Amino acid sequence: MTDRHARVIVGADGSDGSNEALRWAAHEAARRGVPLHVMTCAQLPVTVEAGMVGAGAFAGSTMDAIVHEHEQCNQQAVDLARSLGLQLSVTGETVLGAPGYALVSASHESDIVVVGATSHPGRLTDVLGSVATVVAHRAKGAVVVVHGEGRAEQQIRRIVVGVDGSAASDAGLLWATEEALRCGAELVLVHGWVYPYLGSRSSVSEPRDEMRLDAMRVLDSSASQALELAPTVACHSIITEEGPAKAILDAAADADLIVVGSRGHGGFAALLLGSVSRTVLQHAPCPVAVVRPQP
């Protein structure tokens, strides 16, 4: 699918976290000049009353009522997106099925899927919801998980991206650089390393200073890529001797967006989000984009 067919797809369930994700998705669609598609998923209740057998017990008026309720929720989300005054094409859809898998099935490589970190009021803010977990692990293209509520505005001024020289990191860097160009934001490249550092020329017998040089080469290479891709973007680099996830989270204290790369296109590899991506998704103070290398 080419970029002219790209969409921003957002999951909506009426919760505060979902509405925050909807606002972020609407602004992102406007920035990209692509349509916004709002999806709401109707599921059968997990609990089945005594005497009821299987899904057939919910046929007829009960099932119709469930679908109608979710259709109303979807329409309210569409109305909210249209009320933001973004000159945006907005469509809505209500489907039957598990939300995470339905969002994944509806998306393509060129789409961005946006979800709230959790849709369960009262849960800890660093506990990733089941829908966000499924989408982040299985989506074909980029995923944005929106943390936090009550953001005063949706502008992106500072983007933090974790880099490590891998193909997944390069994909994340490309995505982040294009986003920085689109938003007029500054780019902050972060590379965390721990002793001993397994760089291209280091071994466990090398001193710490040599390993730091290896880490600096990785960061310098990423900075050179960013400069080549977007010479006009303000770009800063941070290197720190600590775990990559902590380095990214520390740098993102005042960020508007975090971007991380994640490995895998399909099969078992697609289910392995990676410890760094997973930790950042769970504890981030702002929206997080998870980007996979495309074939």
C-alpha positions, 0 to 999 in steps of 0.5 A: 500500500502506498503512502497516498492510501495511508490512514491513522487508525485509532481505537475508541471505547469511550474511556478517558484514555481512549479519548486522549488517544483520539485527540492525539490521532486526530492531530497526527492525521492532520499533520500528515494530511491523511484520513482518520479512521475511528474503530470501536469493537463490540465483544460478547460479555465474558460472563455467561449467566446460568442456563445460557450456552455459548454465543447463541445465548446472546442472539437477538435483542441482547446482542443488538443492544450491545452492538447499538451501545458500541455504535453510539460510542463510535459516533461520539468519538467521530463527533469529538474528532470532527469538533477539533476543527482540524479540517480532517476527513473522519470515518467511523466503524464498529466491528465485532471482535477483540479490540486489539486483534481487530485493530491489527487486522484492519491496518496496513504497513503504511497506517499508524495505529493509535491506542491509549495506554490503558482503558481501565480507570484506576489502574496504575499508569505504568501498567500497559493495557491488553489492547495496547499490548496486542497492537504493539506486538502484532501491528504491521506498521507503526504503533503509537501508545498514548500515555497521560490525560489532560494534555493542554495541546497536541504540539510536538516540539521535542522527540526522543529516539533510542538508537543502537545501530540496528535495523530496527533502530534505523527504522525508528530514526527515519520515522522520528526524523520525518516526524520532526520535519513535519512538526518542526520539532527538535530531535534527541538521539539517545544511546545507553550502554553498559559495561562491557559494551559489545560494539564492533571492535570491543571485547570483554578484555578491553578497558571501559574507555575503549568501549565508550568509544565504540558506543560513541561511534554508534551514536555518531553514525545515527547522528550522521544519518539524521543530519543527512535525512534532515539537515534543517532539524535541530538534533542533539545526542545523549550518551550515558552509561546505563541501560537503554530503557532508563536512558530513553526514559530519563531523556524523555522527562520533558519530551512530547514523543518517544520513538523506539524501534522494534524487531520482527515482521511476522511469525514468532519474531513479531511477538518479541517486542524487546525488553527496551521497547516493552519497558519504555511503553510501560513507563513512558511519560508521553506518547510512544511510537513503536516502529518496525523495519519494513520489508 
